[in-house]
Amino acid sequence: MSGRQGGKKKPLKAPKKDRKELDDDEVEARQKQKEDQKKLKEAQARAAQKGPMGASGIKKSGKK
């Protein structure tokens, strides 16, 4: 018994998946998903510019 054989053996590499051609429905679905993500990012950017929403609470005057 040699010391080289101890421990876990490396798993075999999985074969690469073949690239399948996309149907028209799949292409449309992916494009719609990309557009939705883009709209969401734009909305988040606009919301960040306006500041926190609903965080105003009760405003106190400077008088004591």
CYANA upper distance limits for C-alpha pairs under 8 A (distance plus 0.5 A):
  1 MET  CA      5 GLN  CA      8.19
  2 SER  CA      6 GLY  CA      8.47
 22 LEU  CA     26 GLU  CA      6.45
 22 LEU  CA     27 VAL  CA      6.88
 23 ASP  CA     27 VAL  CA      6.83
 24 ASP  CA     28 GLU  CA      6.70
 25 ASP  CA     29 ALA  CA      6.62
 26 GLU  CA     30 ARG  CA      6.66
 27 VAL  CA     31 GLN  CA      6.69
 28 GLU  CA     32 LYS  CA      6.58
 29 ALA  CA     33 GLN  CA      6.64
 30 ARG  CA     34 LYS  CA      6.74
 31 GLN  CA     35 GLU  CA      6.79
 32 LYS  CA     36 ASP  CA      6.68
 33 GLN  CA     37 GLN  CA      6.76
 34 LYS  CA     38 LYS  CA      6.70
 35 GLU  CA     39 LYS  CA      6.69
 36 ASP  CA     40 LEU  CA      6.64
 37 GLN  CA     41 LYS  CA      6.71
 38 LYS  CA     42 GLU  CA      6.77
 39 LYS  CA     43 ALA  CA      6.66
 40 LEU  CA     44 GLN  CA      6.66
 41 LYS  CA     45 ALA  CA      6.65
 42 GLU  CA     46 ARG  CA      6.75
 43 ALA  CA     47 ALA  CA      6.65
 44 GLN  CA     48 ALA  CA      6.63
 45 ALA  CA     49 GLN  CA      6.92
 46 ARG  CA     50 LYS  CA      7.11
 47 ALA  CA     51 GLY  CA      7.12
 47 ALA  CA     52 PRO  CA      8.30
 48 ALA  CA     52 PRO  CA      7.77
